[in-house]
Every structure is written in C-alpha cells, then in structure tokens.
Amino acid sequence: MIFPEEDSRERADAYRVLADLFSRPPRQDLLIKVRADLELDSQESEYEISSDFNDLFLIPQGRVLPLESVFVGSDPVGTRYALMQFYTQAGLTIDEEFRFIPDHLSLEFLFMSYLIGTGNTPLQEDFLDEHILRWVPAFCEEAAQYAQTGFYREIADLTSAFVLKEYQGFE
C-alpha cells in the first residue's frame, strides 16, 4: 500500500521529531510542543528529562545505546556499510569531514524522513524492513524499561507503535 499523499508531510515530520528526541535532550520549547502535540502525561522537568536522556542514550555510557549495531549485537562495520549503501542508493553523499554514526537511531529516522520527502516508497519499505524494524521496537521496549521518567517511557512506547504502524502501511 502506498500512503496517501496528505500523510507524507505528517509522517516525515514525525520521523524528524523522533530523530531530535533521540539525538539530544529536548529543550523546554520542544518539550512543551511535544507534550501538547502527542498528549503526553509526563510532567517531569527539563532537567529530569535531560538526566534521563544522558543515563539512557548518551554514547558510550548510556544504558540503552541508540545504535543499531550495538543494540542487535551485529558487526558495526558491516551494519554501517549496509546503511551507507542505502544512503548512497537514495542519492545522498556524506562529506568526509562530517562525523556521525551511520547506525544511530536519529540518523536512520532522518533518512526515513528524507525518503518520504522524495517519495521513494520502495526504498522506504526496504529500509524499514531491513533496518528499523529489525531493532527499533525491541530498543524501545528496553528504553521504556530503563527510563526513569514518564517522558521517555511514553516516547519509547509511541516510537515503537509508530514504526509498527508504518510497516503495516506497506502491507
């Protein structure tokens, strides 16, 4: 199934917001917006959420690292090479000076947002199947288990539900 065109912008935006939430602790303005838009019950302070982010996701000492290769226990070089092939297939080139981890959850979500924006439905489906679904639902379950704040428990649950719904949209 191809998603209706009017959903594309919302889907791409959802991936970008989630990418931001897993890349760094949210500032107060984003926190207010996310709580309102997603109707979250969380009432923790920005400081509490920032501390929880650091305990959970900060590389290298976080309890639940948002890295595909680390989380699934696969060969980091092989996983990152496979991801780079997807990025290249989509027409993206990475500046040699740009330092990033290709299998970070945030980058994978930004890539999905990009694919949605370009309308590359076959590559979206393949990437979702071969990478995101392979680890994100289990990652979210573990993140929710270790989260000290309701905020990250809710975000983990919503993220898992979102990617599973995405996959069902392709069936």
C-alpha positions as CSV (number, residue, x, y, z in Angstrom):
1,M,0.0,0.0,0.0
2,I,1.2,3.5,-0.8
3,F,0.5,6.1,1.9
4,P,-1.9,8.8,0.9
5,E,-0.1,12.0,-0.2
6,E,-1.6,14.1,2.6
7,D,0.0,11.8,5.2
8,S,3.5,12.2,3.8
9,R,4.2,15.5,5.4
10,E,3.0,14.3,8.8
11,R,5.0,11.1,8.6
12,A,8.2,12.9,7.6
13,D,7.6,15.4,10.4
14,A,7.1,12.6,12.9
15,Y,10.4,11.0,11.9
16,R,12.2,14.3,12.3
17,V,10.7,15.0,15.8
18,L,11.6,11.5,16.9
19,A,15.1,11.9,15.5
20,D,15.5,15.0,17.5
21,L,14.3,13.4,20.7
22,F,16.8,10.5,20.4
23,S,19.7,12.8,19.4
24,R,19.8,15.1,22.4
25,P,17.7,16.1,25.4
26,P,14.8,18.3,24.4
27,R,14.9,22.0,25.4
28,Q,11.9,23.5,27.1
29,D,10.3,24.8,23.9
30,L,10.4,21.4,22.2
31,L,9.3,19.7,25.4
32,I,6.2,21.9,25.6
33,K,5.3,21.3,22.0
34,V,5.9,17.5,22.1
35,R,3.8,17.2,25.3
36,A,0.9,19.1,23.7
37,D,1.1,17.5,20.2
38,L,1.4,14.0,21.5
39,E,-0.8,14.4,24.5
40,L,1.8,13.1,26.9
41,D,1.1,12.7,30.6
42,S,4.7,13.3,31.6
43,Q,5.3,16.3,33.9
44,E,9.0,15.9,34.7
45,S,11.2,19.0,34.5
46,E,13.6,19.7,31.6
47,Y,16.5,18.8,34.0
48,E,15.0,15.4,34.9
49,I,14.4,14.5,31.3
50,S,17.9,15.6,30.3
51,S,19.4,13.5,33.1
52,D,17.3,10.5,31.9
53,F,18.4,11.1,28.3
54,N,22.0,11.0,29.4
55,D,21.6,7.9,31.5
56,L,19.7,6.1,28.7
57,F,21.2,7.2,25.4
58,L,24.4,9.1,25.8
59,I,27.2,7.4,24.0
60,P,29.3,5.5,25.2
61,Q,28.0,5.0,28.7
62,G,24.2,5.0,28.2
63,R,22.2,2.0,29.3
64,V,20.3,1.7,26.0
65,L,22.5,2.9,23.2
66,P,20.5,4.1,20.2
67,L,22.9,2.3,17.7
68,E,21.6,-0.5,15.5
69,S,24.9,-2.4,15.6
70,V,25.4,-2.2,19.3
71,F,21.8,-3.0,20.1
72,V,21.4,-6.0,17.9
73,G,25.0,-7.2,18.6
74,S,25.9,-7.2,14.9
75,D,29.2,-6.3,13.3
76,P,29.4,-2.5,13.5
77,V,31.4,-2.2,10.2
78,G,29.0,-4.5,8.3
79,T,25.9,-2.7,9.6
80,R,27.3,0.7,8.9
81,Y,28.4,-0.3,5.4
82,A,24.9,-1.7,4.7
83,L,23.4,1.6,5.9
84,M,25.8,3.6,3.8
85,Q,24.7,1.6,0.8
86,F,21.1,2.7,1.5
87,Y,22.2,6.3,1.9
88,T,24.1,6.2,-1.4
89,Q,21.3,4.4,-3.2
90,A,19.0,7.3,-2.2
91,G,21.5,9.8,-3.8
92,L,23.0,11.1,-0.6
93,T,26.7,11.8,-0.2
94,I,28.3,12.3,3.1
95,D,31.0,14.9,3.4
96,E,34.2,13.3,4.6
97,E,34.6,15.9,7.3
98,F,31.1,15.1,8.7
99,R,31.5,12.8,11.7
100,F,28.5,10.8,12.5
101,I,27.5,7.3,13.4
102,P,25.5,5.9,10.4
103,D,23.5,3.4,12.5
104,H,22.4,6.0,15.1
105,L,18.6,5.9,15.5
106,S,18.4,9.6,14.9
107,L,20.1,9.3,11.5
108,E,18.0,6.4,10.5
109,F,14.9,8.3,11.3
110,L,16.1,11.4,9.4
111,F,16.8,9.1,6.5
112,M,13.2,7.8,6.6
113,S,12.0,11.4,6.6
114,Y,14.2,12.2,3.6
115,L,12.8,9.1,1.7
116,I,9.3,10.2,2.5
117,G,10.0,13.7,1.2
118,T,11.5,12.3,-2.0
119,G,8.6,9.9,-2.5
120,N,10.9,6.9,-2.7
121,T,8.4,4.4,-1.4
122,P,10.2,1.2,-2.4
123,L,13.4,2.3,-0.6
124,Q,11.3,3.4,2.4
125,E,9.8,-0.1,2.7
126,D,13.2,-1.8,2.2
127,F,14.9,0.4,4.8
128,L,12.1,-0.1,7.3
129,D,12.2,-3.8,6.8
130,E,15.9,-4.3,6.8
131,H,16.9,-1.8,9.4
132,I,14.3,0.0,11.5
133,L,12.0,-2.9,12.3
134,R,15.0,-5.2,12.9
135,W,15.8,-3.4,16.2
136,V,13.7,-0.3,17.0
137,P,10.7,-2.0,18.7
138,A,13.0,-4.0,20.9
139,F,15.1,-1.0,21.6
140,C,12.0,1.0,22.6
141,E,10.9,-1.8,24.9
142,E,14.3,-1.7,26.7
143,A,14.3,2.1,26.8
144,A,10.9,2.1,28.4
145,Q,12.0,-0.5,30.9
146,Y,15.1,1.6,32.0
147,A,13.6,5.1,31.7
148,Q,13.4,7.0,34.9
149,T,10.9,9.5,33.5
150,G,7.4,9.1,32.2
151,F,8.5,11.2,29.3
152,Y,10.9,8.7,27.8
153,R,8.7,5.8,28.7
154,E,5.9,7.5,26.7
155,I,8.2,8.4,23.8
156,A,9.6,4.9,23.6
157,D,6.1,3.4,23.5
158,L,4.9,5.9,20.9
159,T,8.0,5.3,18.8
160,S,7.5,1.6,18.8
161,A,3.8,1.9,17.9
162,F,4.7,4.4,15.1
163,V,7.2,2.2,13.4
164,L,5.0,-0.8,13.6
165,K,2.1,1.2,12.1
166,E,4.5,2.4,9.4
167,Y,5.2,-1.2,8.5
168,Q,1.6,-2.1,8.4
169,G,1.0,0.7,6.0
170,F,3.2,-1.1,3.4
171,E,1.4,-4.4,3.7
